[in-house]
Amino acid sequence: MKINAPEISIKQENLSSFDNGVKSTCAIAQPDRYRHWASTPRDSYQISRGAGLSLSAASFETESLSVSHNKFNRILDFDSATGEVEVEAGIRLFSLHNFLVANGYFLPIQPGHGQISIGGCVAADIHGKNQLKDGNFLEQVISLKLFHPSHGILNLSRASNADLFFLTCGGYGLTGHILSVRLQTQVLPSQIVVTRAQRFPDIDSGLQLLNNEATKADFIHSWHDFSQTGKKYGSGMVFMSNFEAIDEHAGSPSKTRSVVPKSLGNRHRMPAANLVVNRFSISALNSAYKRINSTNMKGKRSDIADALFPIHHLQGYYYFLGSHGFHEYQILLSKDVAADYLKQLGAVAAELKIPITLASGKIFGGQQNLIRFSGEGVCFAVNFLRSTQANVLLEWLDSNLVLFGGKPNLIKDSRLPRQIAEACYPEIGEFRMKLRNFDSKRLFRSQMSERLGL
Ligand SMILES: Cc1cc2nc3c(=O)[nH]c(=O)nc-3n(C[C@H](O)[C@H](O)[C@H](O)COP(=O)(O)OP(=O)(O)OC[C@H]3O[C@@H](n4cnc5c(N)ncnc54)[C@H](O)[C@@H]3O)c2cc1C
């Protein structure tokens, strides 16, 4: 479908998924006035774009007009008694965080980098630092305003247009443009978070420890060394953080700190990273990481911003994953099979001589529905560089994920085949049907929605 929008200013830009797997030249609009929505094309494919940081190509497609929400980034309302805040969807997390902490509140469920937008968090129904305790981003959403060219502006909440509300939260931008979001924030217990790291010798004990501690920690994840072989495969550390008890440092109240993270993108990545990233370099780095953290993390105090957005200090990691791109394979598996799948993954990766640059786990709880990455089990992510061998590993990962009854995180994978998504998400057909009932023209399209046939 030709993009037909004579009244709005459109540029052509080269856009790519954060993992560098998909690159396209696309039409993009950068509106900065509400009147834009009145001239939004009614018969052209389109898709909202937040910060453009998804690993999947979820906010662009060659035939679609990407509509950036960057300029819609204001705080519209704040109730200091209840902690309810209403924001435009393009606001970046760090900016909202700075405002909230200055007022004694925070959002517990946020992804690891402050440059991500609120619209992107709603649309991907992201998870935070302890999904078991807090749930997905949806838990924080009270209501939202959605614009669709065929329906105008709609108010959605659990009480009003509930079906469309749940289709939009975790609907990957396919129901329309989210204009604003009303969120329930929480009282910030303390500006300081205390983190302890506990070592474990192998994958089984690591997942066990993670599971045992997840109900007690405010933020928790495991880190594993997949460069080890034999009994030490998957050894690592569980990082557990809790808010500091408020009276612990009475007399020296901590000041609130504003954070302004560096911009994050995928343009500056190391050329020929595969010459540097190999099993030996990863093994050496992992050993150093273990050593440093074992001594540093015996009750390390850090600012809440560092705990919520740990990647601000680690974003150089993505540079070393190379200009050729990388894969993030994030999955949810039931607790009784997770260790088995991960051990087999290690054996296949070792045979193919693929270094796993990152391996990390979280514990999830609750019900899964539609195409949200949620439900009970172990959430586990691995990273590795793109290569021909990596494609063989991915085939193994996909087919075994289906056999093991797991789920892939759709927003983290720019190449996941449609049949794997269909095999893993039984409600994908219901999602499609509801989407078509609302939007018979299926106007909102991204590379991800086309690939997955949504
Ligand atoms: C460094 C890093 C760390 C991350 N950590 C986590 C994590 O801890 N947990 C987690 O779950 N995810 C995590 N993610 C994934 C990330 O949270 C999601 O991909 C998120 O959707 C990115 O938001 P964005 O603002 O970049 O949106 P984009 O990538 O631009 O878009 C993402 C999706 O949101 C839709 N969208 C964006 N704005 C709107 C709007 N206003 N209206 C309607 N739809 C909209 C788009 O159409 C698209 O489908 C991480 C990603 C990175 C790069």
The ligand as an SDF file (V2000), in Angstrom:
LIG
                    3D

 53 58  0  0  0  0  0  0  0  0999 V2000
   19.3770   -2.3280   26.5560 C   0  0  0  0  0  0  0  0  0  0  0  0
   17.9940   -2.9240   26.5740 C   0  0  0  0  0  0  0  0  0  0  0  0
   17.4880   -3.4500   27.7540 C   0  0  0  0  0  0  0  0  0  0  0  0
   16.2070   -4.0150   27.7790 C   0  0  0  0  0  0  0  0  0  0  0  0
   15.7490   -4.5450   28.9410 N   0  0  0  0  0  0  0  0  0  0  0  0
   14.5350   -5.1250   28.9680 C   0  0  0  0  0  0  0  0  0  0  0  0
   14.0120   -5.6970   30.1560 C   0  0  0  0  0  0  0  0  0  0  0  0
   14.6720   -5.7010   31.2070 O   0  0  0  0  0  0  0  0  0  0  0  0
   12.7660   -6.2360   30.1080 N   0  0  0  0  0  0  0  0  0  0  0  0
   12.0220   -6.2430   28.9690 C   0  0  0  0  0  0  0  0  0  0  0  0
   10.8920   -6.7770   28.9910 O   0  0  0  0  0  0  0  0  0  0  0  0
   12.4740   -5.6970   27.8350 N   0  0  0  0  0  0  0  0  0  0  0  0
   13.7060   -5.1470   27.8080 C   0  0  0  0  0  0  0  0  0  0  0  0
   14.1640   -4.5930   26.6490 N   0  0  0  0  0  0  0  0  0  0  0  0
   13.2810   -4.5550   25.4850 C   0  0  0  0  0  0  0  0  0  0  0  0
   12.5290   -3.2080   25.4190 C   0  0  0  0  0  0  0  0  0  0  0  0
   12.0040   -2.8560   26.6750 O   0  0  0  0  0  0  0  0  0  0  0  0
   11.3500   -3.2690   24.4550 C   0  0  0  0  0  0  0  0  0  0  0  0
   11.7750   -3.7020   23.1960 O   0  0  0  0  0  0  0  0  0  0  0  0
   10.6130   -1.9490   24.3020 C   0  0  0  0  0  0  0  0  0  0  0  0
    9.4460   -2.1850   23.5600 O   0  0  0  0  0  0  0  0  0  0  0  0
   11.4440   -0.8870   23.5930 C   0  0  0  0  0  0  0  0  0  0  0  0
   10.7280    0.3290   23.6020 O   0  0  0  0  0  0  0  0  0  0  0  0
   11.0820    1.5070   22.6070 P   0  0  0  0  0  0  0  0  0  0  0  0
   10.6630    2.7730   23.2540 O   0  0  0  0  0  0  0  0  0  0  0  0
   12.4790    1.4030   22.1570 O   0  0  0  0  0  0  0  0  0  0  0  0
   10.0520    1.2350   21.4240 O   0  0  0  0  0  0  0  0  0  0  0  0
   10.2530    0.7840   19.8910 P   0  0  0  0  0  0  0  0  0  0  0  0
   11.3550   -0.1980   19.7880 O   0  0  0  0  0  0  0  0  0  0  0  0
   10.2790    1.9830   19.0530 O   0  0  0  0  0  0  0  0  0  0  0  0
    8.8480    0.0510   19.6900 O   0  0  0  0  0  0  0  0  0  0  0  0
    8.5590   -1.1370   20.3760 C   0  0  0  0  0  0  0  0  0  0  0  0
    7.0960   -1.5050   20.1610 C   0  0  0  0  0  0  0  0  0  0  0  0
    6.2990   -0.5570   20.8490 O   0  0  0  0  0  0  0  0  0  0  0  0
    5.3750    0.0540   19.9630 C   0  0  0  0  0  0  0  0  0  0  0  0
    5.1950    1.4300   20.3900 N   0  0  0  0  0  0  0  0  0  0  0  0
    6.1450    2.3100   20.7900 C   0  0  0  0  0  0  0  0  0  0  0  0
    5.5740    3.4880   21.1070 N   0  0  0  0  0  0  0  0  0  0  0  0
    4.2360    3.3390   20.9000 C   0  0  0  0  0  0  0  0  0  0  0  0
    3.1040    4.1940   21.0130 C   0  0  0  0  0  0  0  0  0  0  0  0
    3.2110    5.4420   21.4410 N   0  0  0  0  0  0  0  0  0  0  0  0
    1.8950    3.7080   20.6730 N   0  0  0  0  0  0  0  0  0  0  0  0
    1.7460    2.4310   20.2620 C   0  0  0  0  0  0  0  0  0  0  0  0
    2.7740    1.5720   20.1470 N   0  0  0  0  0  0  0  0  0  0  0  0
    3.9920    2.0220   20.4520 C   0  0  0  0  0  0  0  0  0  0  0  0
    6.0090   -0.0560   18.5900 C   0  0  0  0  0  0  0  0  0  0  0  0
    5.0720    0.0040   17.5550 O   0  0  0  0  0  0  0  0  0  0  0  0
    6.6770   -1.4190   18.7040 C   0  0  0  0  0  0  0  0  0  0  0  0
    5.7470   -2.4450   18.4400 O   0  0  0  0  0  0  0  0  0  0  0  0
   15.4280   -4.0310   26.5910 C   0  0  0  0  0  0  0  0  0  0  0  0
   15.9380   -3.5080   25.4060 C   0  0  0  0  0  0  0  0  0  0  0  0
   17.2150   -2.9600   25.3970 C   0  0  0  0  0  0  0  0  0  0  0  0
   17.7610   -2.4170   24.1100 C   0  0  0  0  0  0  0  0  0  0  0  0
  1  2  1  0
  2  3  1  0
  2 52  2  0
  3  4  2  0
  4  5  1  0
  4 50  1  0
  5  6  2  0
  6  7  1  0
  6 13  1  0
  7  8  2  0
  7  9  1  0
  9 10  1  0
 10 11  2  0
 10 12  1  0
 12 13  2  0
 13 14  1  0
 14 15  1  0
 14 50  1  0
 15 16  1  0
 16 17  1  0
 16 18  1  0
 18 19  1  0
 18 20  1  0
 20 21  1  0
 20 22  1  0
 22 23  1  0
 23 24  1  0
 24 25  2  0
 24 26  1  0
 24 27  1  0
 27 28  1  0
 28 29  2  0
 28 30  1  0
 28 31  1  0
 31 32  1  0
 32 33  1  0
 33 34  1  0
 33 48  1  0
 34 35  1  0
 35 36  1  0
 35 46  1  0
 36 37  1  0
 36 45  1  0
 37 38  2  0
 38 39  1  0
 39 40  1  0
 39 45  2  0
 40 41  1  0
 40 42  2  0
 42 43  1  0
 43 44  2  0
 44 45  1  0
 46 47  1  0
 46 48  1  0
 48 49  1  0
 50 51  2  0
 51 52  1  0
 52 53  1  0
M  END
$$$$
